[in-house]
Amino acid sequence: MFSHQAKLQRVQGWSMGSILALLFVLIVFLPIAALAVHAISSGVDHWANLWRYVLPAATKNTLILLGGVALVVSIVGTTTSWLVTAFHFPTRNILVWALLLPLSLPAYIMAFAYVDLLHPLGPIQGFIRDLLGYSSPRQFRLPDARSMWGGILVMSMSLYPYVYFTTRAMFINQPVNLIEAARVLGCNQRQAFFRLILPLARPAIVIGVVLALLETLNDIGASEFLGIQTLTTSIFNTWVARSNLGGAAQIACIMLSVVVLLIYIERQARRRQRYSNAQRMTTVKPRQLKGWQAMAAMLYCWLPILIGFVAPVWYLSWEAYKRLAQGQVISANLWKSAWNTVYVSLVATVITVLVGLLIVWVMRDPRFKFKKHFARIGSLGYAIPGTVLAIGLLSPYAWADSALASVLTKLFSLPPQLYIMGGISGLVIAYMVRFLAMTIGALEAGYERIPPQLDTAARNLGRSYRETFLLVHLPLLKPAIGTGAVLVFVDTMKELSITLLLRPMNFETLATWLYAEAARGTYEEGVIAALLIVAVGLIPVIFLARSQEKIKY
């Protein structure tokens, strides 16, 4: 009798939340499977054309861009985090959080700003010519920003905070026994950094670099604005410009192989980081810098902030001010795009948070045995570039629209139409797949603060798993839910790749509006859209800055 009740309880557990959670996790995995099937079924005819005309240049440019970004973000992120952690110098307390500010600017907005700032007739080159006494761009001009070096600079200055944030936590706390051993052996602070602290920080550096490279792969706007043919832009052009969906899927599979390699490197780094964190730690005490050393450290740390935040935001603000001061009216279409952005972001956020809650709740259930696999597959979408995800969702969307139209026509005599791809449903599902990892991560962190004894006490009081979740877990998870919701909402507002490829007809968001303005070469209303995106992008930076302030020295 007892075994029968236990078996029935397990079946009921699976029939409720577990099956629904499994369904959503499979939706995350579905684009990858559909992409592989589509690439294989397209045959080998496309490969010859791709290998001859597209892939050599696109692959070369992508690898150069990834290599350049990896080098610059690792150097800038590591050195700035070490300087503000190990030394005292003027404005250091401001720099601790100010070095995170470039995260609020998506790379495509920074590229949008610098294409005009560094134009031969733009303000920067004009100022330099005035200083040097030249009057014409023919006499003096900087190298064109629409180039590989421009792409590496823009992407690096936008993404170095990933390395800064991950390494600073490692730098603040150092293993006591190794620090003491280094001092006994007569190592000074510089020798201890290169021989001891930097090797220990490698896992954190690698994690930050991998996150930056995944964002680089996901970018389409900055590469497009700066004229760099990457695998991402090749997918877009092969699909949209050449109407070759099979070829786009095959390029996307190549990109996925790069993503898999990056994820493997990141997993290995996390394993080494767990080993480092297992040792007894001590807090680093900053040393006071004086004279030219203090000035050099201050200028070095402010330089990436100037390039990655101050200059582009100043340009956008000045252009917006000039437009408004001249009495020009902001287009009604821009306000409509802003409303579309808020609306679709809110819908996507609510759905993503609810799905994340369901998945994490099921993972909390002791009867469920596949917790690790659920978390990994559910978080897979964030590692997939938006263009690849969009290609992978096309076939499932087409099949679902066809099946749904057929059923509704038979039952209610409704005319056939695209119920998913013709509205925002396709966008919302893609956003959910892409950003579900953020919600799962925030909720898992929240659940770690809820002791299992509370679950046991609730069960002893006769509460079911569902009642325990509603009455105990949900109130305690409110801060984690808020954090996950903010992250999803902001990233949805900034997302360009998915929105550009899966939006319905005549549906614009701020990101696609900015992309269209840049493509037409009309920057007037694009700057206002960019400023609105930057303002929203500051919200998660404030959260990160507050977490930095809680660290005690």
C-alpha positions, 0 to 999 in steps of 0.5 A: 500500500505504501509503495503504491502511494509513493509511486502515485505521488511520483507520477502526480509530481511528474504530471504537474510542474515537471512535465510543463518544465520539461516542455519549456526546456525542450523548446529551448533545445528545439532551435538547435535541433531544427537548425541542424536538420535544416542545414543537413536537408539543404544538401551540398549545393549551397556549400560550394558557393559558401566556401568559395565566396562567403566563408573564407572572408567571413571566418577570417574576419570573425576570428580576427575580431574575436582574437582582437577583442579577447586580447584587449578586454583581457588586458583592459579588464584585468589591469583596471580591476587590479589597479582599483583593488590593490592601490589607492589613488585619486578618484579610485572610489568613483572608478570602482563603479564607473568602470562598469558604465560601458555595459549600459551601451550596446556595441551597436550604439557605440558603433553608431556614435563613433561612425559619425564622431570619427568621420573625416568631417566629424568633430574629433578629426576636425578638432585635431586638424584645427590643433595642427593647423590643417584645413582639409581632410585631404591634408590630415585624416585618421584611419577609417573607423569603418574597419577591423581596428574600429570593430575591435576598439568598439567591441572591446570598450563595450565589453571589457567590464565583463572581465573587470567584474569577474576578475575584481572579485578574485583580486579582492580575496587572495589565498592566505597561505600563498600570499604569506609564502610569497612574502617569505620568499622575498617577492615584492608586490609586482612579482607577487602579481605576475607570479602568483595572483595573475595565475590564480585569476586566470579562471576568472579572466577566461570566464569574462573573456568568454562572455565578451566573445559570446556577445561579440558573436551575437552582435550584428549592428556594430559589425554592419555599421563598421563594414566588417563581414563576420559570420553573423552578418553573413547569416543575415545577408545570406538569408535576407538579401539572397533569400538562401535560408539553407545557406544561412542555416549552414553558416549558423551551424559553423557559428554554433561550433565556435559557441560550443568551443567557447562554452567548453572553455568557460566550463573548464575555467569554472572548475578551476575557479571552484578549486581556487575558491576552496582555499582560505582567503584574505582581503587585499589591503590597497597601497597608497600611490603618490606622484606620477604613479597615482596620476598615471593609474588614474588616467589609465583607468579613466581612458576606457570610460572616456572611450566606452561611455563618456564620448558616445553619450556626450555625442548622442546627448549633444545631437539630441539637444541640437535637434530639440533646440531647433524646434524639430518635433520628435516623430510619432513613429519613434514614440510608437517604436518606444511603446512597442519596445516597452510592450513586447519587453514587458510581455517577454519578461512576464513569460520568461520569469514565469517559465523560470519560476516553474523550472527552478521550482521543479529543480527544487523538488527532491523527487526530480532527478535531472536538476543539472541537465535542466539547468544547463539546457534551460540556460543554453539559449543565452549562449546561442547568437540571436541570428542563429536562434532566429534561423533555428526557430523559423522551421518550428514556427512555420510548422506550428503556424500551419498546424494552428491555422488548420485546426482553427479553420476546421473548428471555427472557419477562421481564414488561414494566417500566421498566428505566431510569425504574424504577431509578437508571439514569435518574438516573445518565444525567442526572447524567452529562449534567449534570456531564460538563463538570466531568470534561472540564474537569479532564481537559483541564487534566491533559492540558495538562501532558502534553507531546506528545513523550511520545506520540511517544516511546511511538509510536516504541517501538511502543505503540498509542494504547490502550497509550499511554493506559493506560501513559503518560496514565493514571498522569499523569492521576490528580490530574486524575481525582481532582479531576473525581471529587470535583467530580462526587460533591459536585455530585451529592449536592447536586443537587435538581432532577434528583433530584426529577423523575427519581427512582424511586418510594420513593427519597429522597436527602438533597436530596429529604429536605430538600425534603420536610421543608421542604414539610411545615414540619417542620424537625427532621430536615431540619437534619441532612440539610442539615448532611450536605450542607454538610459534603460541600460543603466539600470543593471549597471546600477545593480552591479555598482551597488553590489561592488559597494558592498564589498569590504576592503 
